Amino acid sequence: MSRKISLAVATALLTVFAVSAAFAMGGGNARKGKFLYRKNCRSCHGSTASDLSPASKTQAEWKATFADKTKIKCSGDWTISDKDLNDIFTYLHDYASDSPSPAKCS
Ligand code: HEC
């Protein structure tokens, strides 16, 4: 009986961890993200698409934008691992317009 309960609790905890791990963005490598952004995103952003750089949005706006990557208009145009995308997010977020050091990319 109590074993059943602890099993249920463990399962619930595991589910919460799995879900939060899948959706939590942040804590990535911003230096790598900058490189990955230049490599994967700059080809369009800055020429054929809007000139996006970290300072284009606030940290809250970047969070909202990356909360569901399938809602980013061009997400069908790239295949990037979640880890790499998290590095890109970290770069954009950490140098956002309301961050301590806003960055344009050039
Ligand atoms: C094949 C061209 C192309 C590539 C590559 C590309 N994008 Fe886009 N992206 C677009 C277009 C077109 C739009 C929609 C119109 C616009 O914003 O200019 C867009 C829109 C966006 C938006 C929404 C714009 C806004 O102001 O909210 C974000 C965020 C975005 N892209 C991020 C990225 C990221 C991150 C990458 C790299 C992983 C990337 N894009 C790579 C073409 C591209």
Residues whose N, C-alpha, C, O or C-beta is under 5 A from the ligand:
A	BS01	HEC	N40 C41 C44 A49 S50 T65 I72 K73 C74 D77 W78
